[in-house]
Amino acid sequence: WKPHPTFPSATTRSSPVRDKFLSFSLPLIGNEEIDEVVAALKSGWLTSGPRTKQFEQEFCDAVGASAALALNSCTAGLHVALKVLNIGPGDEVITTPMTFAASVNVIEHVGAKPVLVDVEPDTLNLLPDAVEQAITANTKAIIAVHYAGHPVELNALRSIAEQYQLHLIEDAAHAVGASFEGQLIGSGSNLTAFSFYATKNLTTGEGGMLTGDADLLDQARIVSLHGMSREAWGRYSAGGKWAYDIIEPGFKYNMPDIQAAIGLQQLRRFELMQERRRTIVETYNTAFGGSSAFLTPTTRAHVTNAWHLYVLRLRASELTIDRNQFIQEMTARNIGTSVHFIPIHLHSFYKNKYGYQPDDFPVAHAAFQQMVSLPLSPSMSDQDVADVIDAVLDIQGKFGRRRVAA
Ligand SMILES: *Cc1c(COP(=O)(O)O)cnc(C)c1O
């Protein structure tokens, strides 16, 4: 299958250019996933059923969670988390500007106020001191994002949450397989939302999982499926009852078996996929780590990085082009890139509603202007990796500031 068009090769260029456009993040889907989806289709059970149940259980075991709830997105998981924690109008939720809009949109969905605070310069994760300073009498929760797969400082955030009686919710969209001080992300009691979106480390096309305290997840299960007091498979399977009751106006957030089929097989290959990611990251680090033009991503000693993204930062003082021009040069070399993320406070809805200025979160804003996410996917061949490195170094060679010898 060919999801991406081949970009026309640049004609004015002397360096070799790939024939085919390298997608920023292609999923690794094999015959196992395809066969499992076909089996799900042939089984006659298309929506949430036995495969969803099995995927839920296997994912729960894989991350060492006390309970898990399969959903149709991570966004749904975050929304449901806020709902079962009774967060609503008048409440404030502290979170990061360095995230995808979903993490913050859900706060608006429940009528609460997002309170953004700046991030750590190296990991670009929530800065615990900034979180503490932003706490008011109305603060009810913190949504912490494990940016790019590097866990947040969980101990510091946990003790802040404990001290001020706040809920800590983890946006683990990037963090399947990540761990903090040897504990897998998702294994704690606080609600943690994972994403299986097409570009994520483990994909079901669209999908998500909420893990955490079993009682909260029982409530989340009801809220995520119409507010219905019994699950669909309980009602229709042998011995099930036809009766149900709507105890609140819930949402339609369940994961179908067709999606869970992909997830079951992605779980089987997950460790190999992660190993491939780590190899690519090491190769990039070796290639770019010695150059003063680039800042390579860091990993703190007490965490395991899930390496969802490889975010290279450009040192403006060392290059004659800016980040946007750098991306154009990469595109001209047939290499797909992306930017993670346009900080929340620069988006018009949030800017207009809360009157944010770009420099309100100077660390996030400065990092945004420097960052480019390079292709990182277990589907990349060694040649793909070499092409990315060649392109980056070629651009550096052409646009690096020359130092005149004294
Ligand atoms: C992808 C992503 C989400 C949303 O995930 P969906 O499964 O698409 O809802 C949330 N937060 C972050 C940080 C993400 O990258």
Ligand as a Chemical Component Dictionary entry (heavy atoms), coordinates in Angstrom:
data_LIG
# 
_chem_comp.id                   LIG 
_chem_comp.type                 NON-POLYMER 
_chem_comp.pdbx_formal_charge   0 
_chem_comp.three_letter_code    LIG 
# 
loop_
_chem_comp_atom.comp_id 
_chem_comp_atom.atom_id 
_chem_comp_atom.alt_atom_id 
_chem_comp_atom.type_symbol 
_chem_comp_atom.charge 
_chem_comp_atom.model_Cartn_x 
_chem_comp_atom.model_Cartn_y 
_chem_comp_atom.model_Cartn_z 
_chem_comp_atom.pdbx_ordinal 
LIG C1 C1 C 0 -1.915 11.933 20.319 1  
LIG C2 C2 C 0 -2.054 12.669 21.597 2  
LIG C3 C3 C 0 -3.259 12.755 22.290 3  
LIG C4 C4 C 0 -4.554 12.306 21.708 4  
LIG O1 O1 O 0 -4.604 10.970 21.427 5  
LIG P1 P1 P 0 -5.883 10.397 20.648 6  
LIG O2 O2 O 0 -5.798 8.926  20.877 7  
LIG O3 O3 O 0 -5.734 10.806 19.220 8  
LIG O4 O4 O 0 -7.090 10.993 21.286 9  
LIG C5 C5 C 0 -3.271 13.330 23.537 10 
LIG N1 N1 N 0 -2.158 13.847 24.071 11 
LIG C6 C6 C 0 -0.977 13.818 23.440 12 
LIG C7 C7 C 0 0.230  14.400 24.097 13 
LIG C8 C8 C 0 -0.901 13.251 22.165 14 
LIG O5 O5 O 0 0.269  13.268 21.507 15 
# 
loop_
_chem_comp_bond.comp_id 
_chem_comp_bond.atom_id_1 
_chem_comp_bond.atom_id_2 
_chem_comp_bond.value_order 
_chem_comp_bond.pdbx_ordinal 
LIG C1 C2 SING 1  
LIG C2 C3 SING 2  
LIG C2 C8 DOUB 3  
LIG C3 C4 SING 4  
LIG C3 C5 DOUB 5  
LIG C4 O1 SING 6  
LIG O1 P1 SING 7  
LIG P1 O2 DOUB 8  
LIG P1 O3 SING 9  
LIG P1 O4 SING 10 
LIG C5 N1 SING 11 
LIG N1 C6 DOUB 12 
LIG C6 C7 SING 13 
LIG C6 C8 SING 14 
LIG C8 O5 SING 15 
# 
